[in-house]
């Protein structure tokens, strides 16, 4: 799996710069030629990476990503930071707290990046999760409507009205307790895996245009279901969703790591 780097937004990088002594930044910059020197303060080349990645993430134009545009932005940021320091804004309690908090956020991101690098998701795991998702999705998805009521008697009464040629959509608008009532009970295209079992089983047994002849009970209440259409599921290829699967599994790893840290910490 390709490792995803964590890049610092320019605003946070600038905040960290204000929070660090100038000699520290100079040491980190090493012997590299600065991008520019503003009132004797050298702007290290690493700042180019910060702002370029931020602008790429925001989808900015090629012009905004040019060397000249980035250099101008870094100079502007340095000029503004120097003015803030002259005005003593770095001593304001709220600013001090903000800089301290942003520094913690940056360090936290660095720890998470390091953790994910040491706990990579294998290709085998990614493919296994993809196959599980395919199996869960099934072979078909359904366009379905339903009317949700609180009692079996109400559901039977609705079925009786449908037998007398009452319009399903009108009954849904008048009597359904579900949020889909305003749409005539329309749930759109749904996968059985995303529905409660009793509902999904009853739905899958219906033919196109048919409604359930007996009420269907779930934990939400009593349903009358109508199947409007069905079609084969279009499942994207592994390469199309591999990145999303990796992100989901990484999020699971991060939550696991945070639970471990909390479990070993003294939180009062």
C-alpha positions in Angstrom: 0.0 0.0 0.0 1.3 3.5 -0.9 1.9 5.5 2.2 0.0 8.8 2.4 2.0 11.7 3.6 0.6 14.3 6.0 1.3 17.9 4.9 0.9 21.0 7.0 -1.5 23.7 5.9 0.4 27.0 5.5 -1.5 28.7 8.2 -0.6 25.9 10.7 3.0 26.0 9.5 3.2 29.7 10.1 1.7 29.2 13.5 4.3 26.6 14.3 7.0 29.0 13.0 5.8 31.7 15.4 5.9 29.2 18.2 9.5 28.1 17.6 12.6 30.0 18.2 14.3 31.4 15.1 17.5 29.5 15.8 15.5 26.2 15.7 14.2 27.0 12.2 17.6 28.0 11.0 19.0 24.7 12.2 16.3 22.8 10.5 16.8 24.7 7.2 20.5 23.7 7.3 22.7 25.0 4.5 19.9 25.2 1.9 19.6 28.5 0.1 16.5 30.4 1.5 13.6 31.2 -0.8 14.0 34.8 0.2 15.3 36.9 3.1 12.8 39.4 4.5 14.2 42.0 6.9 17.0 39.6 7.7 14.8 36.6 8.3 15.4 33.7 5.9 12.5 31.7 4.6 13.5 28.1 4.4 12.8 26.1 1.2 10.7 23.5 3.1 7.9 26.2 3.4 7.4 25.7 -0.4 6.2 22.2 0.2 3.7 23.4 2.8 2.0 26.0 0.7 2.2 23.9 -2.6 0.4 21.0 -1.0 -2.2 23.2 0.6 -3.0 24.8 -2.7 -3.1 21.5 -4.5 -5.5 20.2 -1.9 -7.8 23.2 -2.5 -7.6 22.6 -6.3 -6.1 26.0 -7.1 -4.9 26.9 -10.6 -1.5 26.2 -12.1 -0.8 29.9 -11.9 -1.2 29.8 -8.1 1.2 26.8 -8.0 4.0 28.5 -9.9 7.3 29.1 -8.2 6.8 32.9 -8.4 3.3 32.8 -6.9 4.4 30.6 -4.1 7.5 32.8 -3.4 5.2 35.9 -3.3 2.8 34.1 -0.9 5.7 33.1 1.5 7.1 36.6 1.5 3.6 38.0 2.2 3.2 35.6 5.1 6.6 36.5 6.5 5.9 40.3 6.3 2.5 39.8 8.0 4.1 37.6 10.7 6.7 40.2 11.4 4.1 42.9 11.7 2.2 40.7 14.2 5.3 40.3 16.2 6.0 44.0 16.2 2.5 44.6 17.5 3.1 42.1 20.2 0.2 39.8 19.0 2.2 36.8 19.8 2.0 37.8 23.5 -1.8 38.0 23.5 -3.2 35.2 25.7 -5.6 33.9 23.1 -2.9 33.8 20.4 -0.5 32.1 22.8 -3.2 29.5 23.5 -4.0 29.1 19.8 -0.3 28.6 18.8 0.1 26.0 21.6 -3.0 24.2 20.5 -2.0 24.2 16.8 1.4 22.9 17.8 -0.3 20.0 19.6 -2.4 19.3 16.5 0.6 19.2 14.3 2.5 16.9 16.6 -0.6 14.7 16.9 -0.8 14.4 13.1 2.9 13.4 13.0 2.3 10.7 15.6 -0.7 9.3 13.6 1.3 9.3 10.3 4.1 7.4 12.1 1.6 4.9 13.5 0.0 4.3 10.2 3.4 3.8 8.5 4.2 1.2 11.1 0.8 -0.5 10.8 0.2 -0.6 7.0 -2.9 -2.2 5.5 -1.7 -5.2 3.3 -2.9 -5.8 -0.2 -4.4 -9.1 1.0 -6.5 -7.3 3.6 -7.7 -4.7 1.1 -8.8 -7.4 -1.4 -10.5 -9.4 1.4 -12.5 -6.4 2.5 -13.5 -5.7 -1.2 -14.8 -9.2 -1.6 -16.7 -9.0 1.6 -18.3 -5.7 0.4 -19.2 -7.3 -2.9 -20.8 -10.3 -1.2 -22.8 -8.0 1.1 -24.1 -5.9 -1.7 -25.7 -8.9 -3.4 -26.6 -9.1 -7.1 -29.6 -6.7 -7.3 -30.8 -3.4 -6.0 -34.4 -2.3 -5.7 -36.5 0.8 -6.3 -39.0 0.5 -3.5 -41.8 2.4 -1.7 -43.3 1.7 1.7 -45.9 2.9 4.1 -44.9 2.8 7.8 -47.6 2.7 10.5 -47.6 1.8 14.2 -50.1 -1.1 14.2 -50.9 -4.3 12.2 -54.5 -3.2 12.0 -53.5 0.1 10.3 -51.3 -1.8 7.8 -54.1 -4.3 7.0 -56.5 -1.3 6.4 -54.0 0.2 4.0 -53.7 -3.1 2.1 -57.5 -3.3 1.9 -57.6 0.2 0.4 -54.9 -0.8 -2.1 -57.1 -3.7 -3.2 -59.8 -1.2 -3.9 -57.4 0.6 -6.2 -56.4 3.4 -3.8 -53.1 5.1 -5.0 -50.1 3.9 -3.0 -48.4 7.3 -3.1 -51.5 9.1 -1.8 -51.8 6.7 1.1 -48.1 7.1 1.9 -48.4 10.8 2.1 -51.4 10.7 4.3 -50.7 7.8 6.7 -47.0 6.9 6.6 -44.9 7.8 9.7 -41.7 7.5 7.8 -39.7 10.6 6.6 -40.3 9.3 3.0 -44.0 10.1 3.3 -43.6 13.4 1.5 -42.2 11.5 -1.5 -45.0 9.1 -1.6 -43.0 6.5 0.4 -40.2 6.4 -2.2 -36.9 5.1 -0.7 -35.1 5.4 -4.0 -32.7 2.6 -5.1 -31.6 0.5 -2.1 -29.5 -2.5 -1.4 -31.0 -5.3 0.8 -27.8 -5.1 2.9 -28.8 -1.6 4.0 -32.2 -2.6 5.2 -33.4 -4.5 8.2 -33.8 -8.2 7.5 -37.6 -8.5 7.6 -38.0 -5.6 5.2 -35.3 -6.8 2.8 -36.7 -10.4 2.7 -40.3 -9.2 2.0 -39.1 -6.8 -0.7 -37.0 -9.4 -2.5 -40.0 -11.7 -2.9 -42.1 -9.1 -4.7 -42.5 -8.8 -8.4 -42.1 -5.5 -10.2 -45.2 -3.3 -9.5 -46.5 -5.7 -6.7 -47.2 -4.6 -3.1 -47.0 -6.8 0.0 -50.3 -8.6 0.7 -49.6 -9.0 4.4 -48.1 -6.4 6.8 -44.3 -6.6 7.4 -43.2 -6.1 10.9 -39.8 -4.6 11.8 -38.5 -2.8 14.9 -39.7 0.4 13.3 -43.3 -0.7 13.1 -45.5 -2.2 10.4 -44.8 -1.7 6.7 -46.7 -2.1 3.5 -44.1 -2.4 0.7 -44.3 -1.9 -3.1 -41.5 -2.9 -5.5 -41.3 -0.4 -8.4 -38.2 -1.8 -10.1 -35.1 -3.9 -9.8 -31.7 -4.0 -11.5 -28.3 -5.7 -11.3 -25.9 -4.1 -8.9 -23.1 -2.1 -10.6 -20.1 -2.9 -8.4 -17.0 -0.8 -9.1 -13.7 -2.6 -9.8 -11.2 -3.2 -7.0 -8.8 -0.5 -8.3 -11.5 2.1 -8.3 -12.3 1.7 -4.6 -9.0 0.4 -3.2 -8.1 3.9 -2.0 -11.4 4.4 -0.2 -11.2 0.9 1.5 -7.6 1.8 2.6 -8.8 5.0 4.2 -11.7 3.3 6.0 -9.3 0.7 7.4 -6.8 3.3 8.4 -9.5 5.2 10.3 -10.3 1.9 12.1 -6.6 1.6 13.0 -6.5 5.2 14.3 -9.6 4.7 16.5 -8.0 1.5 17.9 -4.8 3.4 18.6 -6.7 6.3 20.3 -8.6 3.8 22.5 -5.3 2.2 23.5 -3.8 5.6 24.4 -6.9 6.5 26.4 -6.9 3.2 28.2 -3.3 3.7 29.4 -3.8 7.4 30.3 -5.0 9.0 33.5 -7.9 11.2 32.4 -9.8 13.0 35.1 
